Amino acid sequence: MEGLVKLEQVTKSYDRRVILQHVELSIGAQEAVSITGTNGSGKSTLLRLIAGLAKPTSGMIHRHGGSKQRIGFVPDRLPKLRLTPEEYLFSMGGMQGMSKEAISARLDELLALFKMEDAAARRMNIFSKGMLQKVNLMQAVLNKPDLLLLDEPLSGLDTDSQRELIRLLGHMKQQGIAMVMSCHEASLVEQLADRCVSIHRGSIAVTEVRPLEEDVQIEVTVQASQSIREEIGRIEGVLSYDKHNGIADSYIIHTRRQDSDRVLIELLMRKCSIVSVQASVKRYVGTNYAQQSSRQEIRENA
C-alpha cells in the first residue's frame, strides 16, 4: 500500500511544553485512520502537523508527491459566517487555484451529494451545527484531495446529523480518499476506520489494525417516490449509497454482512426492487490488502 504521509521521530513543542514526542506514523493511500485520546493528548496538533499547518520542532515529515499532494482539512468547527455556501465555497476554491468553471461544476456535484441544494443561497449564520459541518466538509473535498483530515467531525451533532455525516464520509472513502480522523465516537471508528491509533501523553500508545469486515454492496432499483428514495440513507445499517450511473432510478448501497439482511428487508418493505448483491471481502494485513469477491444475482421484486 503506497504511503501518502510518513512521520519519523516527530516532536512538537510550544513554549518549551512538549505536546508530541518521537511520533512514528505512516498513512497509506485510501486508508482510514482514527486518532483517539483524551483532551489535550495532542490529537489536534498531530492533524495540524500532517496538514502542514504546523512545523515539527524536530523530526521529519515525508509527503508522497511533495507540494502537489492535495490535503483537505476539516477543523472542529466552522464559524457562522454571513455568507451563503455558494459564496464561501467559491472563495475557498479560488484560494486553492481552481477555475470558476471547475468550482461551479464541483459545487453542483457536492450540493446534490450533501442534499444542500435548497440551502445553497441561504446565509450560513442561521445554519444548524449539522448544516455547518456539511459545508465544512464540502470545503475540504472541493478540490478532490488525496488525504482528508478531520478534527472531531461528529462533535456536537445530534444522532441524525452524525449518521448523515458518516454516510458522506463513507462515500468519500468509497471514492478512494484517505482519511485521518480525531474522534471518540465508537460509531465513526467502527464504520470507517481501518486502523486505530491511540495517543497518550504526547506519544502513540497503541496502534490497532482493524480487519475490515465483509462489505456487501447492494444494487437497488427504486420503484418509488422521491420521498422513499431519500429514506435510504436513514435505514439502520446503511453505510453509504450512490446513484447508479448505468441503471435508471438505481442506487448502489453499502452495508456490512451482519446488517445486510435487515437492510434488504427494509428496502423490500419500502417497495424497492433488488437487482443484485455483491460481496467484497477485504482483509488488512500489515501494509497489504487481500481482496476476494463473489457475486450473487437476486431476482426478487417487492
N, C-alpha and C positions, 0 to 999 in steps of 0.2 A: 504494500500500500504506500503510495507516494506521500511524502511528508510535505505539509504546507508551511508549518512553523516549527522550529525547534529551539527550545531554551536550554542553554548549557550553563550550569552553575550561576544562575541569575540571582543577584541580591539587589534589593531596593530599600533605601533608607531615606527618611525625611527628618532633617534637623537632628541627625545622629540617632534617630529612633529606627531600628530595623523593622521593616514591615514584612519583607520576604527575604529568605536566605537560602542560598545554594539550591535553587529550584532547577530541576531537570524535568523537562516535559516536551513531548513531541505530539503535534496534532496532524493526523493523516487526512488526506483528501477524502471527502464525503463522510468523514467520521463525525459523530455527535458525542461531545464530551460534557458531562455535568461536573461543576465545581461546587462542592459543599463545604461548609464550615461555619463557625459561629460568627456573629457580628464582630468586625474588627480583625478577623483572621487573615485578611489580605486578598479576599476574592476579587473585589473591585480593582485593586491595584494590579493584580495579575492580568485582568482583562485589558486594562489600560496599557500595560506593557506589550501584550500581544498585538493590540491595535496600533501601537506606535505612538500613542498619545503621551507616553511617559518613557523616559530612558532609564535603563538599569544603572544602578550605582557601580556594579561590577558584573562580569559575566557577558555572554554573547547571546543574541537572538538572531537566528538564521531564518530567512524567508525564501521559499521557493518562488522564483520569478522576480525577486527583488522588488523594485519600485512599481513593477507592472502588476503585482498582486493586488486584487481588489478585496477590501475588507469592509464589511458593513457593521456598524456599531449601534446597538440599541441601549441607551442609558436607562437607568432605573425609573426615570420619569421624564415626561415631555411637558414643558410649561404650557399653560392655556393661552396661547398666542391669539392676538386679534387678527388672525389670518385665516383664510379658508385652506383646506387641504391642498387644493389646486395651486394656490399662491405659494404655499410653503414648499410643496414638492417641486414646483418649477424652480424656485430659488435654490433648493438643495441640489437638484440635478445640474443647474448651471454652475454651481460651485465645484461639481465633480467633472466638469468639462463636457457634459452631454449637450447635444444639439436640441433645439426646441422641438424638432420633429421627433427625435428619439424619446424625449421626455413625454411628449404628448401620447405617443403610441404605448409606451410602457405604463403611463398613468391610466390609460383606458383599461389595460390588462389588469392592473392591480386593483383598481376601483371595483371591477367586476369580481375578482377573486375574493376581495375582502368585504364584498357586499356593502360598498360605501358610495355607490353612485348617487344616491339621494342626498348624501351629506357633503358632496364634493365642493359645493359652493356656499356651505354654511360656515360661520365663524367658529373657530376651534375653542374659543373661550367659553362656549356653552356646552362643550362636549363632556360626556362621562369619562371616567378613567379608562373604561374598556375601549371607547372610541379613540381616545388619545393614544392608547397603546397600539391600536391598529395603525394609526398614522406614523407612530414611532417606528414600527416595524416596516412600514412601506418605505420610509426614507432610507432605511438601512439596506433594502433589497432593490432599490430603484435602479442601480447600475449593475445588477446581477453579480453579486460578489462571489468570490471563491470561498470566503470564510465569513460567517456571521457570528458576531459576539453579542451576547445578551446578558445584561445585568439585572437579575431578579425580575424576569419578564412577567411573572404572574402575580407579583406583589400588589396587594390592594384590590385585586379583581374579584368580582363575585364568581360563583360557580359556573354560570353560563358563559361569562366572558373568558374564564380560564379554559373551558372546553373549546371555545371558538378559537382562542389563540393557539392551543395545542394542535387543533386541526390545521391551522395555517402553517405552523412550524413543521407539521408532518408533511404538508405539501412541499415546503422548501427542501426538506430532507429528500423527498422523492425526486426533486429536481437535481439532486447531487451537490447541494450546498453543504459544506462542512459547518458545524456549529460548536461553539463553546458557550455554555450557559452556567452562570452562577445561580443557584436555586436551592430551595429547601423543600419544595413540594414533591411528594413521592409520585404523584400522577405524572409530572413532567419527566422525571427520571425514568420511570417505568415504561412510558410510551415512546420516548425519543432517544434516550442515552444508550450508546454502545459501550461507553466506558465512564466510570465514576471516579473522580479524583477528590480526595478529602484533604483540606488544609487545616493544620493545627499549629498555632503559634508561629505562623510565617513559613512553615515547612510543609511539604507534601507528606502526609502521614500514611495514607492508604491509596493505592490505585487498584480499582476493581474492574477487571474486564468482564463485561456482562455478555454472555452468549445471547445472540439475538434469537428470539422465539420465532416459530414458524409464522410467516406472514402470508395471509391468504388474500389474494386480490379477487374482488368480485365485480364482474361487469354487469351492470344493471340497465335494462331498457325501461325507462319510466313512462308508463302509460297513465298519467295522472295530471292533475292540475299543477300550476306553478307553486301553489302553497305546499303541496305534498313534496315536491322536489326540494323545497327549502328546508323540509324537516329532516332530510337525510343526515345532515351534519349534526343534528341533535340526538340521533339514535345512540344509545349507550353502546360502546364498543367500536364505533366508527372512528378510526384514527384520522383519516382524511378522505376526500373524494374530489375527483376531477372530471370535467366533461370529456366524453369520448369523442375524439375528432373524426373517427371513421364510421360511427353509427349514430343516426339521428336520435335525439332525445335519450341518449345513453350516458351513463356515468360509470367510471371505474372507482370502486370503493375499496379502501384498505382497512383491514382488520386483522386481529390475531386469531390463531386457530381456536383458542379457548372461548372466543367471543363470536365465532363465525356462525354457529347455529342460531344463537339469539338474534344476530343481525339479519340473517336470512329470514327468520320468522317475522321480524318487524317489517322487513321490506315487503314480504308477501301480504302481510296484513294491510299494508298501505297500497295494495293492488299494483305492485311493481312486478315486472316480468324478469326472471333471472336468465340471462343469456349464457353465461359461463362462469366457472370457478377455476381459478388457477392458484396453486400453492407454490410458493417460492421459499425454500429453506436456506437461510444463511447462517453460517457458524463463524464466529470470530476467534481466531487462534493466533495469539501474539500480534503480528502485523500483517497476517494473511487472511483473506476471506476465501472460504469454500462455499460454493453455491450449488444447490440441486433444485430442480423444478419439475413439477408434474402438472398435467392439465386434465381436468375433468369437465366434460361438456354436460350441461344440465338443460334439459328441455322441459321446462315446467312453467306453467302460467298460473297466475292467481285466478 
